[in-house]
Amino acid sequence: MQRDKTYHHLFFDMDGTVTRSRSPIEENMRLLLKSLPYDIVIVSGASVEQIRTQVHDAAEYLMGQNGNHVVHGDEELWRDELTDEEVALIQEHIASLPRDWDVPDENDLVEVRGSQVSYSIFGHHAPVSEKEAFDPEQNKRRALLAAVPLESETIEVKIAGTTTLDYFKKGRNKGYNVTRLIEHEGWSKGDCLYFGDALYPGGNDETVLGVIETRAVENEHETYTILTEMV
């Protein structure tokens, strides 16, 4: 991030970047985002409805399911959904992944969201502190994908959030959809900055690298500190 540069459009991952996993945004972060003189865009693997539940009115643009479902206020800009055959292929791959640990709820692992299927290896609604401690270095998820790679011409999978693997149409990742929104709105890439906690290799923010300027953060507290310094 160039400290002497002026930005006009700020993109943020959600969980681990502006708030904790599946948790409401803290009021100080919400008020800060609303006060910033920039377009605020949230880009998440979560559904648009889930994003809205967590960040409330802190962002004008909500890019759900890695940007495959996008709304601007009350206007839906696009929504690209998986086919039944693609969902079935994803579910087959999930079923093939080994697991030798207990989970709080066997029925809380897979969410079919329309444009994406998300598999939490511990549980989407498990206690946040337990999720954060379960696979903090992504080692379990990396090992799963190394042991049983996804073989598909139409689907890809990325490590996301605290315990999740996100499956979506190949190439329709965050980087692709960030570019798509910038072009749709007629913005300049040079005026944009992206904050994410998963810019590491294999993370679901990685594909934004090289698309626009990025800033890696450890958590929402670091994001808050950087934003306060910017203004």
C-alpha positions as a printed Julia matrix, in Angstrom:
231×3 Matrix{Float64}:
   0.0     0.0     0.0
   1.39    3.39   -0.99
   0.91    5.73    1.94
   0.98    8.89   -0.2
  -1.52    7.55   -2.74
  -5.19    8.48   -2.95
  -7.64    5.6    -3.44
 -11.29    5.79   -4.44
 -12.51    2.18   -4.14
 -11.65   -0.14   -1.25
 -12.27   -3.89   -1.5
 -12.32   -6.08    1.61
 -12.53   -9.77    2.33
 -14.99  -10.23    5.21
 -14.16  -12.96    7.77
 -10.73  -12.36    9.26
 -10.46   -8.97    7.56
 -13.32   -6.75    8.74
 -14.87   -9.14   11.27
 -14.41  -12.56   12.85
 -15.81  -15.69   11.23
 -19.62  -15.67   11.02
 -19.67  -12.77   13.47
 -21.3    -9.31   13.37
 -18.99   -6.45   12.57
 -17.85   -4.47   15.59
 -19.48   -1.06   15.85
 -16.22    0.87   15.63
 -15.35   -0.89   12.36
 -18.84   -0.34   10.95
 -18.73    3.37   11.73
 -15.21    3.72   10.33
 -16.12    2.04    7.03
 -19.22    4.22    6.69
 -17.18    7.36    7.32
 -14.52    6.66    4.7
 -14.64    8.77    1.51
 -14.37    5.71   -0.73
 -16.62    3.13   -2.35
 -16.65    0.18    0.09
 -16.86   -3.31   -1.42
 -17.05   -6.59    0.53
 -15.83   -9.68   -1.37
 -16.56  -12.94    0.44
 -17.22  -16.61   -0.02
 -20.36  -16.1     2.05
 -23.76  -15.48    0.49
 -24.92  -11.91   -0.03
 -27.51  -12.48    2.67
 -24.84  -13.63    5.12
 -22.61  -10.67    4.28
 -25.48   -8.28    4.93
 -26.2    -9.98    8.26
 -22.59   -9.5     9.38
 -21.65   -6.05    8.03
 -25.1    -4.41    8.07
 -24.87   -1.07    6.22
 -21.07   -0.73    6.17
 -20.65   -1.39    2.43
 -22.34   -0.25   -0.79
 -21.28   -3.28   -2.83
 -21.69   -6.87   -1.64
 -19.85   -9.52   -3.67
 -21.05  -12.87   -2.38
 -19.81  -16.38   -3.19
 -16.39  -15.09   -4.29
 -18.08  -12.43   -6.39
 -20.37  -14.71   -8.36
 -23.42  -12.96   -6.89
 -23.14   -9.18   -6.65
 -25.52   -6.49   -5.44
 -25.17   -2.72   -5.25
 -27.7    -1.46   -2.77
 -31.01   -2.95   -3.9
 -29.76   -3.65   -7.44
 -28.53   -7.11   -8.41
 -25.62   -6.74  -10.84
 -25.19  -10.44  -11.63
 -25.73  -13.94  -10.27
 -24.0   -16.94  -11.86
 -25.12  -20.32  -10.53
 -23.67  -23.81  -10.59
 -25.41  -26.54  -12.57
 -26.87  -29.59  -10.84
 -24.11  -31.69  -12.4
 -21.41  -29.38  -10.99
 -22.97  -29.49   -7.52
 -23.04  -33.3    -7.67
 -19.37  -33.42   -8.7
 -18.42  -31.13   -5.8
 -20.38  -33.21   -3.31
 -18.63  -36.34   -4.57
 -15.25  -34.72   -4.0
 -16.22  -33.6    -0.49
 -17.39  -37.13    0.33
 -14.01  -38.49   -0.81
 -11.98  -36.29    1.55
 -10.7   -38.19    4.61
 -11.54  -37.04    8.13
 -10.21  -38.48   11.39
 -11.54  -35.83   13.76
 -14.87  -35.23   15.47
 -17.08  -32.27   14.57
 -19.79  -30.56   16.64
 -22.55  -31.17   14.06
 -22.36  -33.55   11.08
 -25.18  -31.59    9.41
 -23.3   -28.29    9.55
 -20.44  -29.06    7.17
 -21.73  -28.46    3.62
 -23.63  -25.43    2.32
 -24.89  -25.31   -1.27
 -25.19  -21.58   -1.9
 -26.15  -21.49   -5.57
 -23.03  -20.03   -7.13
 -20.77  -21.96   -4.78
 -20.56  -24.94   -2.44
 -18.7   -24.39    0.83
 -17.37  -27.25    2.94
 -16.32  -26.46    6.5
 -14.09  -29.24    7.8
 -15.23  -28.42   11.37
 -18.63  -26.76   11.06
 -19.9   -23.47    9.68
 -21.71  -22.55   12.89
 -19.25  -24.03   15.38
 -18.03  -21.66   18.12
 -15.79  -19.04   16.54
 -12.93  -19.53   18.98
 -12.9   -23.28   18.26
 -12.92  -22.66   14.51
 -10.06  -20.2    14.74
  -7.97  -22.7    16.7
  -8.78  -25.75   14.55
  -6.76  -25.07   11.38
  -5.04  -21.68   11.84
  -2.19  -22.39    9.39
  -4.46  -24.13    6.85
  -2.38  -27.31    7.23
  -5.37  -29.66    7.51
  -7.03  -28.24    4.41
  -3.83  -28.2     2.4
  -3.27  -31.86    3.31
  -6.8   -32.78    2.26
  -6.42  -31.19   -1.17
  -2.98  -32.72   -1.61
  -4.28  -36.18   -0.7
  -7.38  -35.96   -2.91
  -6.96  -33.28   -5.6
 -10.08  -32.01   -7.3
 -10.11  -33.18  -10.91
 -12.54  -31.09  -12.9
 -12.55  -29.05  -16.08
 -15.23  -26.7   -14.79
 -14.78  -26.38  -11.0
 -11.96  -25.14   -8.76
 -11.53  -25.12   -4.98
  -9.85  -22.58   -2.7
  -9.02  -22.48    1.01
 -11.21  -19.86    2.67
 -12.21  -18.49    6.06
 -11.13  -20.33    9.2
 -12.13  -23.9     8.31
 -13.62  -23.8     4.82
 -13.03  -24.99    1.28
 -14.92  -22.98   -1.37
 -15.9   -24.66   -4.65
 -17.0   -22.53   -7.64
 -16.82  -22.35  -11.42
 -13.23  -22.54  -12.66
 -11.79  -19.09  -13.23
 -14.71  -17.34  -11.52
 -12.62  -16.48   -8.48
 -12.26  -13.23   -6.55
  -9.67  -11.82   -8.93
 -11.9   -12.43  -11.94
 -14.95  -10.91  -10.28
 -13.1    -7.9    -8.84
 -11.99   -7.15  -12.4
 -15.55   -7.67  -13.59
 -16.96   -5.15  -11.09
 -14.28   -2.57  -11.87
 -15.08   -2.83  -15.58
 -18.84   -2.84  -14.93
 -18.6     0.39  -12.92
 -16.04    2.04  -15.19
 -13.45    2.42  -12.42
  -9.69    2.55  -12.8
  -7.73   -0.34  -11.3
  -5.14    2.16  -10.13
  -7.73    3.73   -7.82
  -8.49    0.44   -6.06
  -7.03   -1.31   -3.0
  -7.88   -4.79   -1.66
  -7.51   -5.97    1.96
  -7.46   -9.7     2.69
  -6.23  -12.24    5.21
  -5.91  -15.06    2.63
  -3.51  -13.65    0.05
  -1.18  -16.62    0.66
  -0.72  -19.37   -1.97
  -3.96  -21.33   -2.26
  -6.0   -18.79   -0.28
  -9.19  -17.4    -1.74
  -7.78  -13.85   -1.82
  -4.67  -14.89   -3.76
  -6.3   -14.41   -7.16
  -6.59  -10.66   -6.54
  -2.78  -10.39   -6.61
  -1.77   -8.67   -9.81
  -5.33   -7.46  -10.47
  -5.26   -4.44   -8.17
  -3.04   -3.32   -5.32
  -3.41   -5.52   -2.23
  -2.68   -5.31    1.46
  -2.36   -8.5     3.51
  -3.71   -8.34    7.07
  -3.69  -10.76    9.98
  -7.16   -9.9    11.26
  -9.84   -7.22   11.54
  -7.86   -5.32   14.18
  -4.95   -4.76   11.81
  -7.38   -3.65    9.09
  -8.88   -1.11   11.48
  -5.46    0.26   12.39
  -4.43    0.65    8.75
  -7.68    2.39    7.84
  -7.38    4.88   10.68
  -3.86    5.7     9.49
  -5.16    6.25    5.95
  -7.58    8.94    7.12
